């Protein structure tokens, strides 16, 4: 019987730590100042537009460098 109690204590110990951690996470989340819906939507739009601009720039740069390198390599043949 003592062996069973020891096993249960060993199994339960990590779970106590997990539940303590989750309780601390809940406490910290209650301290967070969340953005308003308007702020979140605005930030999301800015990020999407920025990503599109950077992606377009990198795509154009890649295309230009690819065509330039192809042109140079065909002239060297």
C-alpha positions as CSV (number, residue, x, y, z in Angstrom):
1,X,0.0,0.0,0.0
2,X,2.8,2.4,0.8
3,X,4.4,1.6,-2.5
4,X,1.1,2.7,-4.3
5,X,1.0,5.9,-2.3
6,X,4.6,6.7,-3.3
7,X,3.9,6.0,-7.0
8,X,0.8,8.3,-6.9
9,X,2.8,11.1,-5.2
10,X,5.5,10.7,-7.9
11,X,2.9,10.9,-10.6
12,X,1.0,13.8,-9.1
13,X,4.0,16.0,-8.5
14,X,4.6,17.1,-12.1
15,X,0.8,17.8,-12.5
16,X,0.9,20.1,-9.5
17,X,3.6,22.1,-11.2
18,X,1.6,22.2,-14.4
19,X,-1.5,23.4,-12.6
20,X,0.5,26.0,-10.7
21,X,2.0,27.3,-14.0
22,X,-1.4,27.5,-15.6
23,X,-2.8,29.5,-12.7
24,X,0.1,31.9,-13.0
25,X,-0.5,32.2,-16.7
26,X,-4.1,33.1,-16.0
27,X,-3.0,35.7,-13.5
28,X,-0.6,37.3,-16.0
29,X,-3.2,37.3,-18.8
30,X,-5.5,39.3,-16.6
31,X,-2.8,41.9,-16.3
32,X,-2.4,42.3,-20.1
33,X,-3.8,45.4,-21.7
34,X,-5.4,44.1,-24.9
35,X,-5.8,46.4,-27.9
36,X,-9.2,47.5,-28.9
37,X,-10.8,45.9,-32.0
38,X,-10.2,49.0,-34.0
39,X,-6.5,49.0,-33.1
40,X,-6.1,45.3,-33.9
41,X,-7.8,45.7,-37.3
42,X,-5.6,48.8,-38.1
43,X,-2.4,47.0,-37.1
44,X,-3.5,43.9,-39.1
45,X,-4.1,46.0,-42.2
46,X,-0.7,47.7,-41.9
47,X,1.0,44.4,-41.5
48,X,-0.8,42.9,-44.6
49,X,0.0,46.0,-46.7
50,X,3.7,46.0,-45.6
51,X,4.0,42.3,-46.4
52,X,2.5,42.8,-49.9
53,X,4.9,45.7,-50.6
54,X,7.9,43.8,-49.4
55,X,6.9,40.7,-51.2
56,X,6.3,42.6,-54.4
57,X,9.6,44.3,-54.1
58,X,11.5,41.0,-53.5
59,X,9.6,39.3,-56.3
60,X,10.5,42.1,-58.8
61,X,14.1,42.1,-57.6
62,X,14.3,38.3,-58.0
63,X,12.7,38.5,-61.5
64,X,15.1,41.3,-62.5
65,X,18.2,39.6,-61.2
66,X,17.1,36.3,-62.8
67,X,16.5,38.0,-66.2
68,X,19.8,39.9,-65.9
69,X,21.8,36.8,-65.1
70,X,20.2,34.9,-67.9
71,X,21.0,37.7,-70.3
72,X,24.6,37.8,-69.2
73,X,25.0,34.0,-69.4
74,X,23.5,33.8,-72.9
75,X,26.0,36.5,-74.1
76,X,28.9,34.6,-72.6
77,X,28.1,31.4,-74.7
